[in-house]
């Protein structure tokens, strides 16, 4: 804040006691990984306050990093934090209408936190705080199948943020999540690589299974089903050969589901970007 105060002194501002309320959202703004978000900030515009020598400063509340600074009628980015370089902008055509909102592009996990919007005119000043949270849609889950001498291991993998709620169900829609194991590991971008593992050890039982993943922050829910079918007439076949037969059936069925799911996934993603 010291930097911004020195800027104001250098410009020669003298403030009067004019009512000046800077408005920001009361609830946190959720930004999506790789997309852009807008941190909303507005201020009153009237003849008493005036717009001469207007200053708009955005900075991180915790570190006081300069995110974007505007005065003398243009952006002043010489002291902008490097991690925001090329990713921030105001809406210059709308500033005269009281819009001091900041656009932040290519959102990352490290962008989450609180931001201070500071606005001042020749006669008054005010500030507001915007809280930014981060989330990432989980990718289309991939299914991996591994055979052992006595069982078949199913693993779904996906990537997103935050840690998702995962559950497994059998053909009777009974929750069998206790029989599974779900692991999380963060990558270099801070996203969670999710691995959810279910081991099936009864080769003589035909069953259906459903995997469900839910990202509560983005209200995203993904469900995938598949059938494990071992016919009675092949009971005299060695166990491993039974698993190979079941594997072939699962791959064929899930391959068809995956093709359809990815088509829907791309369509939904396109609609989401269009809505933004």
C-alpha positions in Angstrom: 0.0 0.0 0.0 3.0 2.3 0.6 3.7 2.3 -3.2 0.2 3.4 -4.0 0.2 6.1 -1.4 3.4 7.5 -2.8 1.9 7.5 -6.2 -1.1 9.5 -5.0 1.1 12.0 -3.3 3.2 12.4 -6.5 0.2 13.1 -8.5 -0.8 15.8 -6.0 -4.2 14.5 -4.8 -6.0 16.3 -2.0 -9.1 14.4 -0.7 -12.3 15.9 0.6 -14.8 14.2 2.7 -17.1 13.2 -0.1 -19.1 10.0 0.2 -17.4 7.4 -2.0 -18.5 3.8 -1.8 -16.5 1.2 -3.7 -18.6 -1.9 -4.3 -17.3 -5.5 -4.6 -19.0 -8.9 -4.4 -19.9 -10.1 -0.9 -19.5 -13.7 -1.9 -16.3 -15.3 -3.3 -15.8 -15.5 -7.0 -15.0 -18.9 -8.4 -12.4 -19.0 -11.2 -11.9 -22.0 -13.5 -8.5 -23.3 -14.4 -7.2 -22.0 -17.8 -10.2 -19.7 -18.3 -10.6 -16.0 -17.6 -12.5 -14.5 -14.7 -13.7 -11.0 -13.8 -13.2 -9.4 -10.4 -16.1 -7.0 -10.1 -15.5 -3.6 -8.6 -17.5 -0.4 -9.2 -17.6 3.2 -7.8 -20.0 6.1 -7.9 -19.8 8.6 -10.7 -21.2 12.1 -10.1 -20.2 15.8 -10.6 -19.0 16.2 -7.0 -16.5 13.4 -7.2 -15.3 13.9 -10.7 -13.1 11.7 -12.8 -10.1 13.9 -13.2 -6.8 12.1 -12.4 -8.7 8.9 -11.6 -6.6 6.1 -10.0 -7.5 2.4 -10.0 -5.2 0.0 -8.2 -5.6 -3.7 -7.8 -3.3 -5.7 -5.5 -3.1 -8.9 -3.5 -4.2 -8.3 0.0 -1.8 -10.7 1.7 1.4 -9.9 -0.2 0.6 -6.3 -1.5 1.7 -7.4 -5.0 0.7 -5.0 -7.7 -1.8 -6.8 -10.0 -2.8 -3.8 -12.1 -2.4 -0.1 -11.7 -4.2 2.7 -13.7 -3.6 6.4 -13.6 -2.9 9.3 -16.0 -5.6 7.7 -18.2 -3.8 4.5 -18.9 -2.3 1.3 -17.3 0.9 1.8 -15.4 2.6 -1.6 -15.3 6.2 -0.9 -14.5 5.8 -2.3 -11.0 3.3 -5.0 -11.8 4.1 -8.4 -10.2 5.7 -10.6 -12.9 3.2 -13.5 -12.4 0.4 -11.2 -13.6 2.2 -9.8 -16.6 0.1 -10.1 -19.7 -2.8 -11.6 -17.9 -4.7 -8.6 -16.5 -6.7 -5.7 -18.0 -9.5 -3.2 -17.1 -12.5 -2.2 -19.2 -11.3 1.3 -20.3 -14.4 2.1 -22.3 -16.5 1.6 -19.2 -14.4 3.3 -16.6 -16.3 6.6 -17.0 -19.4 4.6 -16.0 -17.9 3.6 -12.7 -16.5 0.2 -13.7 -13.1 -0.6 -12.1 -13.4 -4.4 -12.7 -10.4 -6.4 -13.4 -10.2 -9.2 -16.0 -7.7 -12.0 -15.1 -6.8 -14.4 -17.9 -5.4 -18.0 -17.8 -6.4 -18.6 -14.2 -4.0 -20.7 -12.0 -4.3 -22.2 -8.6 -1.9 -19.6 -7.2 -4.3 -16.8 -8.2 -6.7 -17.8 -5.4 -6.9 -15.4 -2.5 -8.1 -11.9 -1.7 -7.7 -8.8 -3.9 -8.0 -5.2 -3.0 -9.7 -2.8 -5.4 -8.6 0.8 -4.6 -10.2 3.7 -6.4 -9.6 7.4 -6.0 -10.6 10.6 -7.7 -9.6 14.2 -7.2 -12.0 14.5 -4.3 -12.5 11.1 -2.7 -11.3 7.5 -2.4 -12.5 4.1 -1.4 -11.7 0.4 -1.5 -13.2 -3.0 -1.6 -12.1 -6.6 -1.3 -12.8 -9.5 -3.7 -12.2 -13.1 -2.6 -11.2 -15.5 -5.4 -11.5 -19.2 -5.2 -10.1 -21.7 -7.7 -11.5 -24.9 -9.3 -10.9 -27.1 -12.3 -13.4 -29.3 -14.2 -12.4 -33.0 -14.0 -11.3 -34.4 -17.3 -13.1 -37.3 -19.0 -12.1 -40.3 -16.7 -9.9 -43.0 -18.3 -10.5 -46.7 -17.4 -7.5 -49.0 -16.9 -7.9 -52.7 -16.4 -5.3 -55.1 -14.9 -5.6 -58.8 -14.6 -4.2 -60.9 -11.7 -4.4 -64.7 -11.3 -7.5 -64.4 -9.1 -9.0 -61.0 -9.7 -9.6 -58.1 -12.0 -8.6 -54.5 -11.0 -10.4 -51.5 -12.4 -8.8 -48.1 -12.1 -10.4 -44.8 -13.1 -8.1 -41.8 -13.6 -9.0 -38.1 -14.0 -7.6 -34.7 -13.2 -9.3 -31.6 -11.6 -9.6 -29.5 -8.5 -10.5 -29.6 -5.6 -10.4 -33.2 -4.5 -13.5 -34.9 -5.7 -16.0 -37.0 -4.0 -15.8 -40.6 -5.4 -18.2 -43.5 -5.0 -18.7 -47.0 -6.4 -21.9 -48.9 -6.8 -22.7 -52.5 -7.7 -25.5 -53.8 -10.0 -28.1 -53.4 -7.2 -27.0 -49.8 -6.7 -25.5 -50.6 -3.3 -22.6 -48.4 -2.3 -19.4 -50.5 -2.4 -17.0 -47.6 -2.0 -15.5 -49.3 1.1 -14.1 -51.9 -1.2 -12.3 -49.3 -3.3 -9.3 -47.1 -2.8 -9.0 -43.5 -4.1 -5.6 -41.7 -4.2 -4.8 -38.1 -5.0 -1.6 -36.5 -6.1 -1.0 -32.9 -7.1 0.7 -32.1 -10.4 2.9 -29.1 -11.2 -0.2 -26.9 -11.8 -1.6 -27.9 -8.4 -4.4 -30.0 -10.0 -5.3 -33.3 -8.4 -4.6 -36.5 -10.3 -7.3 -38.9 -9.1 -6.9 -42.6 -9.1 -9.8 -44.7 -7.9 -9.3 -48.5 -7.7 -11.8 -51.3 -7.4 -10.7 -55.0 -7.2 -13.2 -57.7 -8.3 -12.2 -61.2 -7.1 -15.3 -63.3 -7.8 -14.9 -64.8 -11.3 -18.1 -66.7 -11.2 -20.4 -63.7 -10.7 -21.9 -61.5 -13.4 -22.2 -57.9 -12.1 -22.6 -54.3 -13.2 -20.6 -51.5 -11.7 -20.9 -47.7 -11.6 -18.2 -45.2 -10.9 -19.2 -41.7 -9.8 -17.1 -38.6 -9.4 -18.4 -35.3 -8.2 -16.8 -31.8 -8.1 -18.9 -30.0 -5.5 -17.5 -26.6 -6.2 -18.4 -26.6 -9.9 -21.5 -28.9 -9.5 -19.9 -31.3 -11.9 -21.0 -35.0 -11.7 -19.5 -37.8 -13.9 -20.8 -41.3 -13.8 -19.5 -44.3 -15.8 -21.0 -47.8 -15.8 -19.7 -51.2 -17.1 -20.7 -54.8 -16.9 -18.5 -57.8 -15.9 -20.1 -60.9 -17.4 -18.9 -64.5 -17.0 -21.3 -67.1 -18.5 -21.9 -70.3 -16.7 -21.1 -72.4 -19.8 -17.4 -71.4 -19.6 -17.0 -72.5 -15.9 -14.7 -75.3 -17.0 -12.3 -72.7 -18.6 -9.3 -71.7 -16.5 -9.8 -68.7 -14.4 -7.3 -66.5 -16.3 -9.1 -67.3 -19.6 -12.4 -66.3 -18.0 -10.9 -63.0 -17.0 -9.6 -62.5 -20.6 -13.1 -63.1 -22.0 -14.6 -60.7 -19.5 -11.9 -58.1 -20.3 -12.7 -58.3 -24.0 -16.4 -57.7 -23.3 -15.7 -54.8 -21.0 -13.3 -53.1 -23.4 -15.9 -53.4 -26.2 -18.7 -52.0 -24.1 -16.7 -49.3 -22.5 -15.1 -48.2 -25.7 -18.6 -47.4 -27.1 -19.5 -45.5 -24.0 -16.3 -43.6 -24.0 -16.8 -42.4 -27.6 -20.3 -41.2 -26.8 -19.2 -39.6 -23.5 -16.3 -37.7 -25.1 -18.6 -36.3 -27.8 -21.0 -35.0 -25.0 -18.0 -33.7 -23.0 -16.7 -31.6 -26.0 -20.2 -30.3 -26.6 -20.7 -29.3 -22.9 -17.2 -27.7 -22.8 -18.0 -25.7 -25.9 -21.3 -24.5 -24.3 -19.6 -23.5 -21.1 -17.0 -21.4 -23.0 -19.8 -19.8 -25.0 -21.7 -18.9 -21.9 -18.6 -17.2 -20.4 
